[in-house]
Amino acid sequence: MEFAYLGPRGTFTEAALRRLPAAKTATAAPMSSIFEVLDAVRRGEVDAGFVPIENSQEGTVTITVDELVGGDPLVIVGEVVLPVTFVLASEKPVAEITTVASMPVALAQVRKYLRRELPNAVVHQALSTAQAAQRAADGEFDAAVCPPFAAEAVGLPVQAFDIGDNPNAATRFVHVVRPTAPPEPTGNDITSLVVYIDYDRVGALLGVLTEFAIRGINLTRIESRPTGEGLGRYAFFLDCTGHLADARMGEALMGLRRICDDVRYLGSYPRDHSDAPVPPPAGLSDADFADAAAWLDRLRGTGA
Ligand SMILES: O=C(O)C(=O)C[C@]1(C(=O)O)C=C[C@@H](O)C=C1
């Protein structure tokens, strides 16, 4: 199997990919942008892609979600949650730094540090932290905000360690492939999907949330993203606890299929929050769903 991932060598994405079981026996091709990674998967140039999707400090990595919301369908089959710490890498001491670069999501996580220590530095964007480190090493910028291992990879000295505003920051990365059946349920899974609703129908979003709530499915994330049709036109990106194979999830998805303009299934896959407890389904048990299905089958067969 060959992966494409957000490179170059030295990114957090590369570090997270090394933690993905499916990558243990795969080759990995670094690519310069999230779009290129997902486009390579869509074109069949590689078997799988690995990209960041959410950060505990800044929320959604919008380019990833926007690429999953639109375009040819892709599905998520795995995730890795990686703690992230940032350094300021530069040949110059902090007092002499006038330009600094990094990926927008990284810059947002060191906002307070930059305001405090580099208030007059000009901030530049890069496609990844490791790309910023390489461009700083090449002399294009004075400094880069990047992982410690990216500074080491390009031979840049570290002028400051642990510059992130939140010492507990973590980023979630996803393993995406062209549409395929989901991995087997583990009992600790996430199902991701996008719903497109009829904006002009009052309560349309409540109807979506109700399809989960009445079946005891816990929503762990909801993110509205513009569809590009015009101001106020949004798709809703949802993460919820459970697996496509669960009766309750299947019923909820059929309900969404009936009431939404469109539903895009983005995958059921094992959670990597192995330390976090799995909230039990609210109210209804799996046995309740099995009993109701058997009861309906009896009614259809015998009328009683
Ligand atoms: O640029 C990198 O090193 C990446 O892996 C991307 C990315 C991100 O976009 O979230 C990953 C983790 C950090 O939050 C900062 C940047």
The ligand as a Tripos MOL2 file, in Angstrom:
@<TRIPOS>MOLECULE
LIG
   16    16     1     0     0
SMALL
NO_CHARGES

@<TRIPOS>ATOM
      1 O1          2.4680   21.3210    9.1400 O.co2     1 LIG1
      2 C1          2.5390   20.2660    9.7700 C.2       1 LIG1
      3 O2          3.5330   19.8380   10.3790 O.co2     1 LIG1
      4 C2          1.3130   19.4760    9.8010 C.2       1 LIG1
      5 O3          1.4000   18.3090   10.0080 O.2       1 LIG1
      6 C3         -0.0190   20.2110    9.6900 C.3       1 LIG1
      7 C4         -0.5610   20.6290   11.0480 C.3       1 LIG1
      8 C5         -2.0160   21.0550   10.8690 C.2       1 LIG1
      9 O4         -2.3830   21.5480    9.7870 O.co2     1 LIG1
     10 O5         -2.7960   20.9150   11.8290 O.co2     1 LIG1
     11 C6         -0.5440   19.5210   12.0120 C.2       1 LIG1
     12 C7         -0.4050   19.7040   13.3650 C.2       1 LIG1
     13 C8         -0.2760   21.0530   13.9170 C.3       1 LIG1
     14 O6         -1.4950   21.4320   14.4860 O.3       1 LIG1
     15 C9          0.1720   22.0380   12.9260 C.2       1 LIG1
     16 C10         0.1180   21.7970   11.5800 C.2       1 LIG1
@<TRIPOS>BOND
     1     1     2 2
     2     2     3 1
     3     2     4 1
     4     4     5 2
     5     4     6 1
     6     6     7 1
     7     7     8 1
     8     7    11 1
     9     7    16 1
    10     8     9 2
    11     8    10 1
    12    11    12 2
    13    12    13 1
    14    13    14 1
    15    13    15 1
    16    15    16 2
@<TRIPOS>SUBSTRUCTURE
     1 LIG1         1 GROUP 0 **** ****
